[in-house]
């Protein structure tokens, strides 16, 4: 069954219960349960964010850091950050 067919089937089923509020609530709760997303490992607290900003500022003041001279270097740098974040 294709995605389009599945979507059509779901829409048809929802149309049958569109006026049945208790049933719609059950369906909505079920969908929430089965579609819970995994915790995003890239999310951080406000404290963690500002700690990273403070660390970066301190590194900058010491003359440390990364110099990126081209779009290719920028792309490569951010791609590596993404890979590192997914691995942690």
C-alpha positions as CSV (number, residue, x, y, z in Angstrom):
1,X,0.0,0.0,0.0
2,X,1.4,3.4,-1.0
3,X,1.6,6.4,1.3
4,X,-1.1,8.1,-0.7
5,X,-3.4,5.1,-0.2
6,X,-2.6,5.0,3.5
7,X,-3.4,8.7,3.8
8,X,-6.7,8.2,1.9
9,X,-7.6,5.3,4.2
10,X,-6.9,7.3,7.3
11,X,-8.9,10.2,6.0
12,X,-11.8,8.0,5.2
13,X,-11.7,6.5,8.7
14,X,-11.5,9.9,10.3
15,X,-14.5,11.0,8.3
16,X,-16.6,8.2,9.8
17,X,-15.9,9.3,13.3
18,X,-15.7,13.1,12.7
19,X,-18.8,13.8,15.0
20,X,-17.8,11.3,17.7
21,X,-15.7,13.4,20.1
22,X,-14.8,10.6,22.6
23,X,-13.6,8.4,19.7
24,X,-11.6,11.3,18.2
25,X,-10.0,11.9,21.6
26,X,-9.0,8.2,21.7
27,X,-7.6,8.4,18.2
28,X,-5.7,11.6,19.0
29,X,-4.3,10.1,22.2
30,X,-3.2,6.9,20.4
31,X,-1.5,9.0,17.7
32,X,0.4,11.0,20.3
33,X,1.5,7.8,21.9
34,X,2.8,6.1,18.8
35,X,4.4,9.2,17.3
36,X,6.4,10.3,20.4
37,X,9.7,11.6,19.1
38,X,12.9,10.5,20.6
39,X,14.7,13.0,22.7
40,X,16.8,15.2,20.5
41,X,20.5,14.8,21.5
42,X,21.3,18.3,20.1
43,X,19.0,20.1,22.5
44,X,20.5,21.8,25.5
45,X,19.3,23.8,28.5
46,X,19.7,27.5,28.7
47,X,22.5,27.1,31.2
48,X,24.4,24.7,28.9
49,X,24.0,27.1,26.0
50,X,25.4,30.1,27.9
51,X,28.2,28.0,29.2
52,X,29.2,27.1,25.6
53,X,29.0,30.8,24.7
54,X,31.2,31.7,27.6
55,X,33.7,29.0,26.7
56,X,33.7,30.2,23.1
57,X,34.3,33.8,24.1
58,X,37.2,32.8,26.4
59,X,38.7,30.8,23.5
60,X,38.4,33.8,21.2
61,X,40.1,36.0,23.8
62,X,43.0,33.6,23.9
63,X,43.2,33.6,20.1
64,X,41.9,30.1,19.8
65,X,39.2,29.2,17.3
66,X,38.5,28.1,13.8
67,X,39.1,30.2,10.7
68,X,36.9,29.4,7.7
69,X,37.9,30.9,4.4
70,X,35.5,29.5,1.9
71,X,31.9,28.1,1.6
72,X,33.4,24.6,1.2
73,X,35.2,25.0,4.5
74,X,32.1,26.3,6.2
75,X,30.0,23.4,4.9
76,X,32.6,20.9,5.9
77,X,32.8,22.4,9.4
78,X,29.1,22.3,10.0
79,X,28.7,18.9,8.5
80,X,31.4,17.6,11.0
81,X,29.5,19.3,13.9
82,X,26.3,17.5,12.9
83,X,28.1,14.2,12.7
84,X,29.7,14.8,16.1
85,X,26.4,15.7,17.7
86,X,24.7,12.6,16.3
87,X,27.5,10.4,17.6
88,X,27.2,11.8,21.2
